[in-house]
Each structure stands twice: as C-alpha cells, then as structure tokens.
Amino acid sequence: MKAVTHFDELPQGYREVYHLNAKSAKWSIIFTLGSLVMALAVILPCVLAVDYGGVLSWSSYELAVALIVLCACIIVYIIAHELVHGAAYKALTGSKLTFGITLTVAFCGVPNIYVTRKTALIALLAPFTVFSVLFVALAVWLYFIGSVYYAVVIVLLGLHFGGCVGDLYTAILLFTKYRDSRLLMRDTGPEQMFYLPEDNSIILFKM
C-alpha cells in the first residue's frame, strides 16, 4: 500500500493548532537574530583555529577573487537551498511548487496541499542535511589546501546553518510539541500552519 504523503483538502474534523509566519515583524527579528548567532557559532571557532599568516602574502587581486567567489557561492546556495526543498516536496507529493524571495526570507512552498508530518520533516530537513555534509566535506579538504578558500567555505557553512534556522525551528516543533502522526502541515513557503483533528478517534492513515 502506497504511503500517504499529503491531502488535497483539509480532512473533515481538523483544525489549525499552530501558525508560523516568517514574514511577520516578530519572527523576522527572532529568525534574524537566531541566524546570526548560529552563523557566528560555526564561523568563529573554525576560522580562529587556522593560522592566517600566509594570507598577508596574497595580492589584492587574489583576495578580490576570493570575495567574488564567496558572493557568487552565497547566491547559488540560496537558490540551491530552495530547490532542494522543492525537489523533496516534488518527489514526495508531485504537487505544484511556489518559490519566492523577500527582504528577509527566500522560500519554497506547496500551498495547495496539506502534507503529513513525515513529509514535512523530510522536506524541511533536506537542505540542512545535504549542504551540511557538502560544506563540511569541502572544509575538511580545503583545510589542507589553502586558508583563504577554507575560510570561504566556513563562511558558507555558517551562513548555511544560520539560513536553516526557520527550517530547524519548525522541525524541532514537529519532533517535540507536535509528535502526533496525524498532524498535517500547509506550507506556503514563508508560512507554515499545523492542523490536528479535534476528535481523538479520527484515524486517517497509519504511519
């Protein structure tokens, strides 16, 4: 029997139990501060652990190239992060995706369906898992190659962790407060709404 990954309509008897809007002033501030703390917590220890005496021998041209590479990688990463969210949602549900970006958040969502808790967790954590492995592997390799490009990857790793703050917060909610396997989530991208049945006897599917 094929596993249920989503519903096209909210099942009868369900009600909204939580609403997270990343575009609201409150959550924009919380996520921005959280992102900064997470990024610095990764970047500072890793960067300070390296001897950068050799950097002083780099020409301004070489340093400019490293900066350009960093900026280009940040743009590529932001796009790739949302594409991985989308790939997970598409593979699991086959539903239409929406993408967007605001001053505070880039997003991918599936606003026309209600995904199961398991589907939500996979899609939420897909970019964190994929890029954490990729950037850590690159950092280990570049640690022995050159301090400047090691620093570039460490900055990307820090920004990656910081950029996942919203995904991680929502995943933590699903792992802790909302562990009911019947939970459904509507994900518009910047907003996530959780739904649970009012009647505890409702069983829609078995996980």
Backbone as JSON Lines, residues from 0, in Angstrom:
{"i":0,"aa":"M","n":[0.84,-1.2,0.0],"ca":[0.0,0.0,0.0],"c":[0.87,1.25,0.0]}
{"i":1,"aa":"K","n":[0.59,2.17,-0.91],"ca":[1.39,3.38,-1.02],"c":[1.17,4.29,0.18]}
{"i":2,"aa":"A","n":[2.28,4.8,0.74],"ca":[2.19,5.67,1.92],"c":[1.51,6.98,1.57]}
{"i":3,"aa":"V","n":[0.69,7.47,2.48],"ca":[0.03,8.76,2.3],"c":[1.04,9.87,2.59]}
{"i":4,"aa":"T","n":[1.21,10.79,1.65],"ca":[2.15,11.89,1.85],"c":[1.47,13.24,1.99]}
{"i":5,"aa":"H","n":[0.22,13.34,1.51],"ca":[-0.46,14.63,1.55],"c":[-1.95,14.45,1.25]}
{"i":6,"aa":"F","n":[-2.69,15.52,1.49],"ca":[-4.11,15.59,1.15],"c":[-4.35,16.86,0.34]}
{"i":7,"aa":"D","n":[-5.22,16.75,-0.66],"ca":[-5.53,17.92,-1.48],"c":[-6.42,18.92,-0.74]}
{"i":8,"aa":"E","n":[-7.21,18.42,0.2],"ca":[-8.08,19.26,1.01],"c":[-7.91,18.88,2.47]}
{"i":9,"aa":"L","n":[-8.17,19.82,3.35],"ca":[-8.07,19.55,4.78],"c":[-9.19,18.59,5.17]}
{"i":10,"aa":"P","n":[-8.85,17.44,5.73],"ca":[-9.88,16.46,6.11],"c":[-10.88,17.03,7.12]}
{"i":11,"aa":"Q","n":[-12.07,16.53,7.07],"ca":[-13.12,16.97,7.99],"c":[-12.72,16.65,9.43]}
{"i":12,"aa":"G","n":[-12.98,17.59,10.31],"ca":[-12.68,17.38,11.72],"c":[-11.34,17.94,12.15]}
{"i":13,"aa":"Y","n":[-10.55,18.45,11.19],"ca":[-9.24,19.01,11.52],"c":[-9.38,20.51,11.81]}
{"i":14,"aa":"R","n":[-8.5,21.01,12.69],"ca":[-8.48,22.44,13.0],"c":[-7.03,22.9,13.1]}
{"i":15,"aa":"E","n":[-6.83,24.19,12.87],"ca":[-5.48,24.75,12.96],"c":[-5.06,24.85,14.42]}
{"i":16,"aa":"V","n":[-3.84,24.35,14.72],"ca":[-3.33,24.39,16.1],"c":[-2.08,25.25,16.23]}
{"i":17,"aa":"Y","n":[-1.49,25.63,15.1],"ca":[-0.28,26.47,15.16],"c":[-0.09,27.16,13.83]}
{"i":18,"aa":"H","n":[0.38,28.41,13.88],"ca":[0.6,29.2,12.67],"c":[1.9,29.98,12.83]}
{"i":19,"aa":"L","n":[2.85,29.71,11.94],"ca":[4.14,30.4,11.95],"c":[4.26,31.23,10.68]}
{"i":20,"aa":"N","n":[4.47,32.54,10.84],"ca":[4.62,33.45,9.71],"c":[6.0,34.1,9.78]}
{"i":21,"aa":"A","n":[6.92,33.6,8.95],"ca":[8.29,34.1,8.98],"c":[8.42,35.53,8.48]}
{"i":22,"aa":"K","n":[7.38,36.05,7.8],"ca":[7.43,37.42,7.3],"c":[6.95,38.44,8.33]}
{"i":23,"aa":"S","n":[6.36,37.98,9.42],"ca":[5.88,38.91,10.44],"c":[7.07,39.58,11.12]}
{"i":24,"aa":"A","n":[6.84,40.76,11.67],"ca":[7.92,41.51,12.32],"c":[8.54,40.71,13.44]}
{"i":25,"aa":"K","n":[7.7,40.06,14.25],"ca":[8.19,39.28,15.39],"c":[9.15,38.19,14.94]}
{"i":26,"aa":"W","n":[8.7,37.35,14.0],"ca":[9.52,36.22,13.61],"c":[10.69,36.63,12.72]}
{"i":27,"aa":"S","n":[10.56,37.73,11.99],"ca":[11.69,38.23,11.22],"c":[12.85,38.59,12.15]}
{"i":28,"aa":"I","n":[12.52,39.25,13.26],"ca":[13.56,39.63,14.24],"c":[14.14,38.39,14.91]}
{"i":29,"aa":"I","n":[13.26,37.47,15.34],"ca":[13.73,36.27,16.03],"c":[14.62,35.44,15.13]}
{"i":30,"aa":"F","n":[14.19,35.22,13.9],"ca":[14.96,34.39,12.99],"c":[16.25,35.08,12.54]}
{"i":31,"aa":"T","n":[16.22,36.4,12.39],"ca":[17.43,37.12,12.01],"c":[18.48,37.02,13.12]}
{"i":32,"aa":"L","n":[18.07,37.25,14.35],"ca":[19.0,37.13,15.48],"c":[19.47,35.69,15.65]}
{"i":33,"aa":"G","n":[18.55,34.74,15.53],"ca":[18.92,33.34,15.65],"c":[19.88,32.92,14.56]}
{"i":34,"aa":"S","n":[19.64,33.42,13.36],"ca":[20.52,33.11,12.23],"c":[21.92,33.65,12.47]}
{"i":35,"aa":"L","n":[22.0,34.87,12.98],"ca":[23.3,35.49,13.26],"c":[24.07,34.7,14.31]}
{"i":36,"aa":"V","n":[23.39,34.31,15.38],"ca":[24.03,33.55,16.46],"c":[24.54,32.21,15.94]}
{"i":37,"aa":"M","n":[23.7,31.5,15.17],"ca":[24.1,30.21,14.64],"c":[25.27,30.33,13.67]}
{"i":38,"aa":"A","n":[25.24,31.35,12.83],"ca":[26.32,31.54,11.86],"c":[27.64,31.82,12.57]}
{"i":39,"aa":"L","n":[27.62,32.73,13.54],"ca":[28.85,33.06,14.26],"c":[29.36,31.89,15.08]}
{"i":40,"aa":"A","n":[28.45,31.09,15.63],"ca":[28.85,29.94,16.42],"c":[29.61,28.92,15.59]}
{"i":41,"aa":"V","n":[29.34,28.89,14.3],"ca":[30.06,27.99,13.4],"c":[31.33,28.65,12.86]}
{"i":42,"aa":"I","n":[31.21,29.9,12.43],"ca":[32.32,30.57,11.73],"c":[33.49,30.87,12.65]}
{"i":43,"aa":"L","n":[33.24,31.49,13.8],"ca":[34.34,31.97,14.64],"c":[35.28,30.87,15.11]}
{"i":44,"aa":"P","n":[34.79,29.77,15.69],"ca":[35.73,28.73,16.14],"c":[36.54,28.13,14.99]}
{"i":45,"aa":"C","n":[35.9,27.92,13.84],"ca":[36.6,27.31,12.72],"c":[37.64,28.24,12.12]}
{"i":46,"aa":"V","n":[37.31,29.51,12.0],"ca":[38.25,30.48,11.42],"c":[39.41,30.76,12.36]}
{"i":47,"aa":"L","n":[39.14,30.88,13.64],"ca":[40.19,31.19,14.61],"c":[41.16,30.03,14.81]}
{"i":48,"aa":"A","n":[40.74,28.83,14.38],"ca":[41.59,27.65,14.55],"c":[42.67,27.55,13.48]}
{"i":49,"aa":"V","n":[42.69,28.48,12.54],"ca":[43.64,28.43,11.43],"c":[44.62,29.59,11.5]}
{"i":50,"aa":"D","n":[45.86,29.3,11.13],"ca":[46.88,30.34,11.06],"c":[46.76,31.07,9.73]}
{"i":51,"aa":"Y","n":[46.43,32.36,9.8],"ca":[46.22,33.13,8.58],"c":[47.41,34.04,8.23]}
{"i":52,"aa":"G","n":[48.58,33.68,8.73],"ca":[49.75,34.49,8.42],"c":[50.03,34.54,6.93]}
{"i":53,"aa":"G","n":[49.74,33.43,6.24],"ca":[50.01,33.38,4.81],"c":[49.09,34.25,3.99]}
{"i":54,"aa":"V","n":[47.96,34.64,4.56],"ca":[47.01,35.47,3.84],"c":[47.61,36.83,3.5]}
{"i":55,"aa":"L","n":[48.5,37.3,4.36],"ca":[49.11,38.6,4.15],"c":[49.93,38.65,2.88]}
{"i":56,"aa":"S","n":[50.33,37.49,2.38],"ca":[51.14,37.45,1.16],"c":[50.26,37.46,-0.1]}
{"i":57,"aa":"W","n":[48.94,37.36,0.09],"ca":[48.06,37.37,-1.06],"c":[47.95,38.78,-1.62]}
{"i":58,"aa":"S","n":[47.85,38.87,-2.92],"ca":[47.68,40.17,-3.56],"c":[46.23,40.62,-3.41]}
{"i":59,"aa":"S","n":[45.99,41.91,-3.62],"ca":[44.63,42.43,-3.54],"c":[43.75,41.77,-4.6]}
{"i":60,"aa":"Y","n":[44.35,41.42,-5.74],"ca":[43.59,40.74,-6.79],"c":[43.11,39.37,-6.32]}
{"i":61,"aa":"E","n":[43.99,38.62,-5.68],"ca":[43.64,37.28,-5.21],"c":[42.55,37.35,-4.13]}
{"i":62,"aa":"L","n":[42.67,38.33,-3.23],"ca":[41.65,38.49,-2.2],"c":[40.32,38.92,-2.8]}
{"i":63,"aa":"A","n":[40.38,39.77,-3.84],"ca":[39.16,40.2,-4.51],"c":[38.47,39.03,-5.19]}
{"i":64,"aa":"V","n":[39.26,38.14,-5.8],"ca":[38.7,36.96,-6.44],"c":[38.01,36.07,-5.4]}
{"i":65,"aa":"A","n":[38.66,35.9,-4.23],"ca":[38.07,35.09,-3.16],"c":[36.74,35.69,-2.7]}
{"i":66,"aa":"L","n":[36.68,37.02,-2.61],"ca":[35.45,37.69,-2.2],"c":[34.34,37.51,-3.24]}
{"i":67,"aa":"I","n":[34.72,37.63,-4.51],"ca":[33.74,37.43,-5.59],"c":[33.22,35.99,-5.58]}
{"i":68,"aa":"V","n":[34.14,35.05,-5.37],"ca":[33.73,33.64,-5.3],"c":[32.75,33.43,-4.16]}
{"i":69,"aa":"L","n":[33.02,34.04,-3.01],"ca":[32.14,33.92,-1.85],"c":[30.75,34.48,-2.16]}
{"i":70,"aa":"C","n":[30.7,35.67,-2.74],"ca":[29.4,36.29,-3.06],"c":[28.62,35.45,-4.05]}
{"i":71,"aa":"A","n":[29.31,34.93,-5.07],"ca":[28.65,34.09,-6.08],"c":[28.12,32.8,-5.44]}
{"i":72,"aa":"C","n":[28.92,32.22,-4.55],"ca":[28.51,30.98,-3.9],"c":[27.31,31.19,-2.99]}
{"i":73,"aa":"I","n":[27.24,32.35,-2.34],"ca":[26.1,32.65,-1.48],"c":[24.81,32.69,-2.3]}
{"i":74,"aa":"I","n":[24.88,33.37,-3.46],"ca":[23.69,33.46,-4.33],"c":[23.28,32.08,-4.82]}
{"i":75,"aa":"V","n":[24.27,31.29,-5.26],"ca":[23.99,29.94,-5.75],"c":[23.4,29.08,-4.62]}
{"i":76,"aa":"Y","n":[23.97,29.23,-3.42],"ca":[23.49,28.44,-2.29],"c":[22.03,28.75,-1.97]}
{"i":77,"aa":"I","n":[21.67,30.04,-1.93],"ca":[20.29,30.42,-1.6],"c":[19.31,29.76,-2.58]}
{"i":78,"aa":"I","n":[19.67,29.81,-3.87],"ca":[18.81,29.19,-4.89],"c":[18.77,27.68,-4.71]}
{"i":79,"aa":"A","n":[19.94,27.08,-4.5],"ca":[20.02,25.62,-4.37],"c":[19.28,25.13,-3.13]}
{"i":80,"aa":"H","n":[19.36,25.89,-2.05],"ca":[18.66,25.53,-0.81],"c":[17.16,25.36,-1.07]}
{"i":81,"aa":"E","n":[16.57,26.33,-1.74],"ca":[15.13,26.26,-2.02],"c":[14.81,25.18,-3.04]}
{"i":82,"aa":"L","n":[15.71,24.96,-3.99],"ca":[15.48,23.9,-4.97],"c":[15.49,22.52,-4.31]}
{"i":83,"aa":"V","n":[16.31,22.33,-3.28],"ca":[16.32,21.05,-2.57],"c":[15.01,20.85,-1.8]}
{"i":84,"aa":"H","n":[14.53,21.93,-1.15],"ca":[13.19,21.86,-0.55],"c":[12.18,21.4,-1.6]}
{"i":85,"aa":"G","n":[12.22,22.08,-2.76],"ca":[11.28,21.78,-3.83],"c":[11.41,20.38,-4.36]}
{"i":86,"aa":"A","n":[12.64,19.9,-4.5],"ca":[12.86,18.54,-5.01],"c":[12.27,17.51,-4.05]}
{"i":87,"aa":"A","n":[12.42,17.75,-2.75],"ca":[11.86,16.82,-1.76],"c":[10.34,16.82,-1.83]}
{"i":88,"aa":"Y","n":[9.75,18.01,-1.85],"ca":[8.29,18.1,-1.94],"c":[7.78,17.47,-3.24]}
{"i":89,"aa":"K","n":[8.45,17.75,-4.34],"ca":[8.01,17.24,-5.64],"c":[8.09,15.72,-5.68]}
{"i":90,"aa":"A","n":[9.19,15.17,-5.17],"ca":[9.36,13.73,-5.19],"c":[8.33,13.02,-4.32]}
{"i":91,"aa":"L","n":[7.96,13.64,-3.21],"ca":[7.04,13.01,-2.27],"c":[5.57,13.22,-2.62]}
{"i":92,"aa":"T","n":[5.24,14.39,-3.17],"ca":[3.83,14.73,-3.39],"c":[3.45,14.92,-4.84]}
{"i":93,"aa":"G","n":[4.42,15.29,-5.68],"ca":[4.12,15.58,-7.09],"c":[3.33,16.84,-7.29]}
{"i":94,"aa":"S","n":[3.2,17.65,-6.25],"ca":[2.36,18.84,-6.31],"c":[3.11,20.06,-6.84]}
{"i":95,"aa":"K","n":[2.34,21.07,-7.25],"ca":[2.9,22.3,-7.78],"c":[3.66,23.06,-6.7]}
{"i":96,"aa":"L","n":[4.83,23.55,-7.05],"ca":[5.68,24.29,-6.11],"c":[5.55,25.79,-6.34]}
{"i":97,"aa":"T","n":[5.78,26.55,-5.29],"ca":[5.89,28.0,-5.41],"c":[7.22,28.45,-4.81]}
{"i":98,"aa":"F","n":[7.88,29.39,-5.48],"ca":[9.14,29.93,-5.0],"c":[9.02,31.45,-4.88]}
{"i":99,"aa":"G","n":[9.8,32.03,-3.98],"ca":[9.78,33.48,-3.84],"c":[10.9,33.95,-2.93]}
{"i":100,"aa":"I","n":[11.05,35.25,-2.88],"ca":[12.07,35.85,-2.01],"c":[11.59,37.22,-1.56]}
{"i":101,"aa":"T","n":[11.84,37.54,-0.3],"ca":[11.54,38.85,0.25],"c":[12.83,39.43,0.83]}
{"i":102,"aa":"L","n":[12.74,40.55,1.49],"ca":[13.93,41.15,2.09],"c":[14.48,40.3,3.22]}
{"i":103,"aa":"T","n":[13.66,39.46,3.82],"ca":[14.09,38.68,4.98],"c":[14.1,37.18,4.77]}
{"i":104,"aa":"V","n":[13.46,36.69,3.72],"ca":[13.36,35.24,3.57],"c":[13.21,34.84,2.11]}
{"i":105,"aa":"A","n":[13.91,33.75,1.74],"ca":[13.67,33.08,0.46],"c":[12.88,31.83,0.79]}
{"i":106,"aa":"F","n":[12.0,31.4,-0.12],"ca":[11.14,30.29,0.27],"c":[10.71,29.43,-0.91]}
{"i":107,"aa":"C","n":[10.34,28.2,-0.55],"ca":[9.69,27.27,-1.46],"c":[8.52,26.67,-0.69]}
{"i":108,"aa":"G","n":[7.37,26.55,-1.32],"ca":[6.22,26.0,-0.62],"c":[5.33,25.18,-1.52]}
{"i":109,"aa":"V","n":[4.39,24.5,-0.89],"ca":[3.36,23.74,-1.61],"c":[2.01,24.18,-1.01]}
{"i":110,"aa":"P","n":[1.56,25.38,-1.35],"ca":[0.43,25.99,-0.65],"c":[-0.93,25.35,-0.92]}
{"i":111,"aa":"N","n":[-1.03,24.5,-1.95],"ca":[-2.33,23.97,-2.33],"c":[-2.65,22.6,-1.73]}
{"i":112,"aa":"I","n":[-1.74,22.09,-0.87],"ca":[-1.96,20.77,-0.28],"c":[-1.65,20.8,1.21]}
{"i":113,"aa":"Y","n":[-1.98,19.71,1.88],"ca":[-1.69,19.54,3.3],"c":[-0.82,18.3,3.44]}
{"i":114,"aa":"V","n":[0.44,18.49,3.82],"ca":[1.38,17.37,3.85],"c":[1.37,16.71,5.23]}
{"i":115,"aa":"T","n":[1.72,15.44,5.25],"ca":[1.8,14.71,6.51],"c":[3.03,15.15,7.29]}
{"i":116,"aa":"R","n":[3.05,14.79,8.56],"ca":[4.18,15.15,9.42],"c":[5.5,14.59,8.87]}
{"i":117,"aa":"K","n":[5.48,13.35,8.42],"ca":[6.7,12.73,7.89],"c":[7.19,13.45,6.64]}
{"i":118,"aa":"T","n":[6.28,13.77,5.74],"ca":[6.64,14.5,4.53],"c":[7.22,15.86,4.88]}
{"i":119,"aa":"A","n":[6.59,16.55,5.83],"ca":[7.06,17.86,6.24],"c":[8.48,17.8,6.79]}
{"i":120,"aa":"L","n":[8.76,16.81,7.62],"ca":[10.09,16.69,8.21],"c":[11.15,16.42,7.14]}
{"i":121,"aa":"I","n":[10.84,15.54,6.2],"ca":[11.81,15.25,5.14],"c":[12.11,16.49,4.32]}
{"i":122,"aa":"A","n":[11.06,17.22,3.92],"ca":[11.26,18.42,3.1],"c":[11.95,19.52,3.88]}
{"i":123,"aa":"L","n":[11.62,19.69,5.14],"ca":[12.23,20.73,5.96],"c":[13.72,20.49,6.16]}
{"i":124,"aa":"L","n":[14.1,19.23,6.41],"ca":[15.48,18.92,6.77],"c":[16.36,18.54,5.58]}
{"i":125,"aa":"A","n":[15.79,18.43,4.4],"ca":[16.57,18.03,3.22],"c":[17.74,18.98,2.94]}
{"i":126,"aa":"P","n":[17.52,20.31,2.85],"ca":[18.65,21.21,2.59],"c":[19.68,21.2,3.71]}
{"i":127,"aa":"F","n":[19.22,21.17,4.96],"ca":[20.16,21.15,6.09],"c":[21.07,19.93,6.0]}
{"i":128,"aa":"T","n":[20.5,18.78,5.69],"ca":[21.29,17.55,5.61],"c":[22.25,17.58,4.42]}
{"i":129,"aa":"V","n":[21.75,17.9,3.25],"ca":[22.56,17.87,2.03],"c":[23.73,18.84,2.11]}
{"i":130,"aa":"F","n":[23.46,20.1,2.48],"ca":[24.51,21.11,2.44],"c":[25.44,21.06,3.65]}
{"i":131,"aa":"S","n":[24.97,20.53,4.76],"ca":[25.87,20.33,5.9],"c":[26.95,19.32,5.53]}
{"i":132,"aa":"V","n":[26.54,18.21,4.93],"ca":[27.51,17.19,4.5],"c":[28.46,17.76,3.45]}
{"i":133,"aa":"L","n":[27.91,18.49,2.46],"ca":[28.73,19.04,1.38],"c":[29.75,20.05,1.9]}
{"i":134,"aa":"F","n":[29.32,21.01,2.72],"ca":[30.22,22.06,3.18],"c":[31.25,21.54,4.18]}
{"i":135,"aa":"V","n":[30.86,20.6,5.02],"ca":[31.83,20.03,5.97],"c":[32.9,19.26,5.21]}
{"i":136,"aa":"A","n":[32.49,18.49,4.2],"ca":[33.46,17.74,3.39],"c":[34.42,18.69,2.67]}
{"i":137,"aa":"L","n":[33.88,19.78,2.1],"ca":[34.72,20.77,1.43],"c":[35.67,21.44,2.41]}
{"i":138,"aa":"A","n":[35.18,21.76,3.6],"ca":[36.0,22.43,4.6],"c":[37.18,21.55,5.02]}
{"i":139,"aa":"V","n":[36.9,20.27,5.23],"ca":[37.98,19.34,5.62],"c":[39.03,19.26,4.52]}
{"i":140,"aa":"W","n":[38.6,19.2,3.28],"ca":[39.53,19.13,2.16],"c":[40.34,20.42,2.02]}
{"i":141,"aa":"L","n":[39.67,21.55,2.06],"ca":[40.34,22.84,1.85],"c":[41.2,23.26,3.04]}
{"i":142,"aa":"Y","n":[40.96,22.68,4.19],"ca":[41.8,22.97,5.36],"c":[43.26,22.68,5.05]}
{"i":143,"aa":"F","n":[43.48,21.65,4.22],"ca":[44.84,21.25,3.88],"c":[45.31,21.86,2.56]}
{"i":144,"aa":"I","n":[44.45,22.62,1.89],"ca":[44.79,23.19,0.59],"c":[45.17,24.67,0.7]}
{"i":145,"aa":"G","n":[44.29,25.46,1.31],"ca":[44.57,26.9,1.41],"c":[43.65,27.57,2.4]}
{"i":146,"aa":"S","n":[44.21,28.42,3.25],"ca":[43.44,29.01,4.33],"c":[42.35,29.96,3.84]}
{"i":147,"aa":"V","n":[42.59,30.66,2.75],"ca":[41.61,31.62,2.28],"c":[40.35,30.92,1.8]}
{"i":148,"aa":"Y","n":[40.5,29.91,0.96],"ca":[39.31,29.22,0.46],"c":[38.67,28.32,1.51]}
{"i":149,"aa":"Y","n":[39.45,27.89,2.47],"ca":[38.87,27.21,3.64],"c":[37.95,28.19,4.35]}
{"i":150,"aa":"A","n":[38.41,29.43,4.51],"ca":[37.59,30.45,5.18],"c":[36.31,30.72,4.39]}
{"i":151,"aa":"V","n":[36.41,30.73,3.06],"ca":[35.23,30.94,2.22],"c":[34.18,29.87,2.49]}
{"i":152,"aa":"V","n":[34.61,28.6,2.56],"ca":[33.68,27.51,2.79],"c":[33.13,27.56,4.21]}
{"i":153,"aa":"I","n":[33.95,27.95,5.18],"ca":[33.47,28.06,6.56],"c":[32.41,29.15,6.67]}
{"i":154,"aa":"V","n":[32.62,30.26,5.97],"ca":[31.58,31.31,5.97],"c":[30.3,30.77,5.35]}
{"i":155,"aa":"L","n":[30.42,30.02,4.26],"ca":[29.24,29.42,3.64],"c":[28.56,28.44,4.59]}
{"i":156,"aa":"L","n":[29.37,27.65,5.31],"ca":[28.81,26.7,6.27],"c":[28.06,27.44,7.37]}
{"i":157,"aa":"G","n":[28.65,28.54,7.86],"ca":[27.98,29.32,8.9],"c":[26.69,29.94,8.41]}
{"i":158,"aa":"L","n":[26.75,30.51,7.2],"ca":[25.54,31.1,6.62],"c":[24.48,30.04,6.36]}
{"i":159,"aa":"H","n":[24.92,28.85,5.99],"ca":[24.0,27.74,5.78],"c":[23.28,27.39,7.08]}
{"i":160,"aa":"F","n":[24.04,27.24,8.16],"ca":[23.41,26.93,9.45],"c":[22.45,28.04,9.85]}
{"i":161,"aa":"G","n":[22.89,29.27,9.71],"ca":[22.03,30.39,10.05],"c":[20.8,30.46,9.17]}
{"i":162,"aa":"G","n":[20.96,30.15,7.88],"ca":[19.85,30.2,6.95],"c":[18.82,29.1,7.17]}
{"i":163,"aa":"C","n":[19.22,28.06,7.91],"ca":[18.3,26.95,8.19],"c":[17.54,27.15,9.5]}
{"i":164,"aa":"V","n":[17.69,28.31,10.13],"ca":[17.09,28.5,11.45],"c":[15.59,28.28,11.43]}
{"i":165,"aa":"G","n":[14.89,28.77,10.41],"ca":[13.45,28.58,10.33],"c":[13.08,27.12,10.11]}
{"i":166,"aa":"D","n":[13.81,26.45,9.21],"ca":[13.55,25.03,8.96],"c":[13.78,24.21,10.23]}
{"i":167,"aa":"L","n":[14.87,24.51,10.93],"ca":[15.19,23.75,12.14],"c":[14.18,24.01,13.25]}
{"i":168,"aa":"Y","n":[13.74,25.25,13.38],"ca":[12.75,25.57,14.4],"c":[11.46,24.79,14.15]}
{"i":169,"aa":"T","n":[11.01,24.79,12.9],"ca":[9.77,24.08,12.57],"c":[9.95,22.58,12.78]}
{"i":170,"aa":"A","n":[11.11,22.04,12.39],"ca":[11.37,20.61,12.59],"c":[11.39,20.26,14.07]}
{"i":171,"aa":"I","n":[11.98,21.12,14.9],"ca":[12.01,20.88,16.34],"c":[10.6,20.83,16.9]}
{"i":172,"aa":"L","n":[9.74,21.72,16.43],"ca":[8.33,21.68,16.86],"c":[7.7,20.33,16.53]}
{"i":173,"aa":"L","n":[8.0,19.81,15.34],"ca":[7.42,18.53,14.93],"c":[8.01,17.36,15.71]}
{"i":174,"aa":"F","n":[9.25,17.5,16.16],"ca":[9.88,16.44,16.94],"c":[9.48,16.47,18.41]}
{"i":175,"aa":"T","n":[9.0,17.63,18.87],"ca":[8.72,17.79,20.3],"c":[7.24,17.99,20.59]}
{"i":176,"aa":"K","n":[6.75,19.2,20.34],"ca":[5.39,19.54,20.73],"c":[4.33,18.88,19.86]}
{"i":177,"aa":"Y","n":[4.62,18.71,18.57],"ca":[3.63,18.16,17.63],"c":[4.1,16.83,17.07]}
{"i":178,"aa":"R","n":[4.07,15.82,17.91],"ca":[4.57,14.49,17.54],"c":[3.46,13.57,17.03]}
{"i":179,"aa":"D","n":[2.24,14.02,17.07],"ca":[1.11,13.21,16.63],"c":[1.25,12.9,15.14]}
{"i":180,"aa":"S","n":[1.23,11.62,14.79],"ca":[1.43,11.21,13.4],"c":[0.29,11.66,12.49]}
{"i":181,"aa":"R","n":[-0.83,12.07,13.07],"ca":[-1.97,12.54,12.26],"c":[-1.82,13.99,11.85]}
{"i":182,"aa":"L","n":[-0.81,14.65,12.36],"ca":[-0.64,16.08,12.07],"c":[-0.46,16.32,10.58]}
{"i":183,"aa":"L","n":[-1.07,17.39,10.09],"ca":[-0.9,17.84,8.71],"c":[-0.35,19.26,8.72]}
{"i":184,"aa":"M","n":[0.44,19.59,7.71],"ca":[1.02,20.93,7.62],"c":[0.75,21.53,6.25]}
{"i":185,"aa":"R","n":[0.35,22.76,6.24],"ca":[0.24,23.52,4.98],"c":[1.42,24.47,4.94]}
{"i":186,"aa":"D","n":[2.2,24.38,3.88],"ca":[3.43,25.17,3.76],"c":[3.33,26.09,2.55]}
{"i":187,"aa":"T","n":[3.13,27.37,2.8],"ca":[3.06,28.33,1.7],"c":[4.45,28.84,1.32]}
{"i":188,"aa":"G","n":[5.45,28.5,2.13],"ca":[6.81,29.0,1.95],"c":[7.2,29.8,3.17]}
{"i":189,"aa":"P","n":[6.77,31.06,3.26],"ca":[7.06,31.86,4.46],"c":[6.15,31.54,5.64]}
{"i":190,"aa":"E","n":[5.06,30.79,5.39],"ca":[4.14,30.45,6.47],"c":[3.92,28.94,6.53]}
{"i":191,"aa":"Q","n":[3.85,28.44,7.77],"ca":[3.51,27.04,8.0],"c":[2.35,26.98,9.0]}
{"i":192,"aa":"M","n":[1.31,26.23,8.64],"ca":[0.16,26.03,9.51],"c":[0.05,24.55,9.85]}
{"i":193,"aa":"F","n":[-0.1,24.25,11.14],"ca":[-0.25,22.88,11.6],"c":[-1.73,22.61,11.9]}
{"i":194,"aa":"Y","n":[-2.15,21.39,11.58],"ca":[-3.55,21.0,11.81],"c":[-3.6,19.63,12.49]}
{"i":195,"aa":"L","n":[-4.53,19.51,13.43],"ca":[-4.78,18.25,14.12],"c":[-6.29,18.03,14.23]}
{"i":196,"aa":"P","n":[-6.72,16.76,14.31],"ca":[-8.16,16.5,14.45],"c":[-8.66,16.9,15.83]}
{"i":197,"aa":"E","n":[-9.83,17.48,15.88],"ca":[-10.44,17.82,17.16],"c":[-10.88,16.57,17.9]}
{"i":198,"aa":"D","n":[-11.27,15.56,17.15],"ca":[-11.73,14.3,17.73],"c":[-10.57,13.31,17.73]}
{"i":199,"aa":"N","n":[-10.16,12.84,18.91],"ca":[-9.02,11.93,19.01],"c":[-9.27,10.57,18.38]}
{"i":200,"aa":"S","n":[-10.53,10.28,18.04],"ca":[-10.83,8.99,17.44],"c":[-10.56,8.96,15.93]}
{"i":201,"aa":"I","n":[-10.3,10.13,15.33],"ca":[-10.06,10.21,13.89],"c":[-8.72,9.57,13.54]}
{"i":202,"aa":"I","n":[-8.74,8.59,12.64],"ca":[-7.52,7.96,12.15],"c":[-7.59,7.98,10.63]}
{"i":203,"aa":"L","n":[-6.75,8.79,10.02],"ca":[-6.78,8.92,8.56],"c":[-5.87,7.92,7.87]}
{"i":204,"aa":"F","n":[-4.77,7.6,8.52],"ca":[-3.78,6.73,7.9],"c":[-2.86,6.2,8.98]}
{"i":205,"aa":"K","n":[-2.13,5.17,8.64],"ca":[-1.13,4.62,9.55],"c":[0.25,4.96,9.03]}
{"i":206,"aa":"M","n":[1.1,5.49,9.92],"ca":[2.45,5.88,9.51],"c":[3.38,4.66,9.57]}
